[in-house]
Amino acid sequence: MPETEPKLPAPDQVLAKNDPGDETEQRYRFQHAWAAVISCMLLDDTQDVCEIFCEHHEDILLKHHDGTFTGEQVKTRDSSQPIWKASDSQVRGAFARFIRLEEKYPGHFRAFQFLTNHPLHVANNAQSIGYVLSEIAKVSEISDLPPPVKAWLKRIARDADVSEQIGLRALKKTTASDKLPKLADSTMRLVHALVVCWSGAKECPHATVERAAYSLIDECARAASLDHLQLLPAYLLATDSPNADALARINGKRLTAERVIAALDHGMSATASLAGAPDKWTEPGQGSTDLMLRKLDAGGFSAVSRNAAENLRDKADYLAITWTKKFGREGLGRYEHIRTIALSDAAKAFEATKVEGKYFGPQMQENLRARFQARRTSNEQLFDCSNDHLEGFAYSLTSQCKVQWSIDRPWEDD
């Protein structure tokens, strides 16, 4: 007996409501942007911060001039999610980490901060993070706490496997704030901070400062991407003697005023993007595979070359979609920049190799590859594109009727 056809749409026809990949990428990007904002403190002589460390996940570590530290945890939530409560597992995990740090490095931390761009629950009960922290700040002994707050602290200490007294000591110097900007606003917050504290931004147009801001965000991302396992103890304990590899990793995560300025100068001097006006940007994944294959046939490509072109087109489109998911509008601008490069080089390769009445697609392909390599050799902005990705973007443009590989246009006669 045949199976009943499913009444619900297939998974590939429904947008996932909870995409952990999207959420993770957005969370990382926000953390890098906020780390860049915090690093502006290094350029302000009135701030008591001499170094900043970007942790592997959510932590930002501030080193003060007296050698003490402030540990920040940055948490994000989609606007559709519930407000933060003290009983949330992510909240408990953040505070448990603060307590563990306090136990391992007594006297080294002057403060801990729980920072978020999502609202905190506000009430006079133990579900409110602000309430429990304010009650903890008032007392010197755990026994003086209101019973619900005492129970919450004991649970956090138990989660951290640390004594309740150490837990009290850590949480007495802990604060929480939900005043961080939203992801879409974080870059503008950074631009504003740079205008205030960076002398290089004083006379620059907005677009130049914005390029510098993105360069600093990328530098924070590079610092945060290093494996930080066991690096914090090596750095904080003066009695330790970390080996050369550990020290190199630590320095890779360390942001100083000099490193921040170098990243900003690099962004300011970088070539302007070719993205153009946002209202003219094209979403990735457009075009017709059939049209692309007909154009390649007209250009004299072999069956193997046609298959390779289709594969590279798909890989390039996937990379572009990844950019848009990871960076939002900035990712779409990145796609438009690379798309413009591929279109420009394809046009030049076409003019350099076209021959009336003859196949010249393979020669045009070789010319195009040489142009891509020349751009790479001259260190032009290609983001994380390989030469194969660039070629794939040319095939994507072919499927969008932007590039052709022959003078004859037989596909128009069909």
C-alpha positions, 0 to 999 in steps of 0.5 A: 500500500503506497505511503500517504504523501506528506501534507506539510512542506519539506524542510528545504521549503521552510525557513528555520526559525532557530538557526544556531549557525546564524545565531553563532555568527551574529554573536561572534560579529557583535562581540568583535564589534564591541571589543573594537569599541572597548579598545578605543579606551586605549586611545583615551588618556583619561581611561584606566586601561592599558591593554585589552585581551579578546577571548576565544568566545565572549570574554573581554579582559581589561588590564588596568594601570595598577595591574588588576583586571576587569572581566567582561562577558558579552551576551546577545539575544534575538529580540524575540527571545525572553528577557534575561532572568537570574535563573537562565542557564546562560546567566548562571554560567556567566556568573559561575565563570566569574567565581571560578576566576576569582578563586584561581586569581585572588586579588587580580580582578577588581571587577566583573561585568555581565553586558548585554544588548537584550533587556534584563528582567527588573523586579524586587525578587531573585529573578532580577539580576540587578536585584540579586547583585544589589542585595549581595553588594550590601552584605558582608556575610552570606547569612545576611542575604534574603533567603531567595538571593542566598539560594541563588548564590549557593546554586551559582557557587555549586555550579562553579564548584567553588566555596560560597564565601568566594562566590560572595566575594566575586559577586560583590564586585560584579555588575550587569548592564543591558545598555549595549547597542544592537548589532546594526548599531554597533558599527556606528557606536564604534565610528562615534567613539573613534571620532571622539578619541582618535586623532586620525579621524578628526579631518576624515570623511565618514566613509574613511572612518567607517573603513578604519572601524571595520579594519579594527573589528577585523583585528579584534576578530583575529585576536579573538580567534586564537585558542586561549585555553590555559593562556589566562593562567600563564599571563596572570600568575607572575610566578609562571614561566610560559613557553615561547609558544604560549607567550606568542599566543598571548601576544596575539590576543593582546590589544595595545594602543599601538596595535589599535592605531596600526589597524585603524591606519591600515583601514584608513589607507585601504582602497575604497570598496567597489560596492557602490550604492546599496540600493543597487546591490544584488542578492547572491544566488541569482541567475540561470544555470541553463543560460550559463551552460549555453554561454559556455557552450558558445564559447567552446568549453568542454563538458569537463570545463562546463561541470567545473564552472558550475561547481565553482559558481555554486561555491562562490554563491555559497561564500557570498551567502555566508558573508550575508549571513555572517555580516549582514549588510556589510556582507552584501557590500563585500559580495558587491565589491568582489562581483564588481572585480569579477565583472571588470576583469571578465570584460577586459579578458573578453576584449583581449581575447575575442575573435570573430567567428571562432571559439575563444572561451578557454583563452578568455578563461586563462586571461581572466585567471591571470588578471585575478592572480595579478590582483592577488599579487598586488595585495588588493582587497579580495577578502577570503576569496581564493582565485577559484572563488573569483572565477566562480563569481565570473560564472555566477555573472555569466548565469545573470547575463552579465558575462559572455564567452563568445561573440555569437549569442545563439542562446538569444535565438532559442 
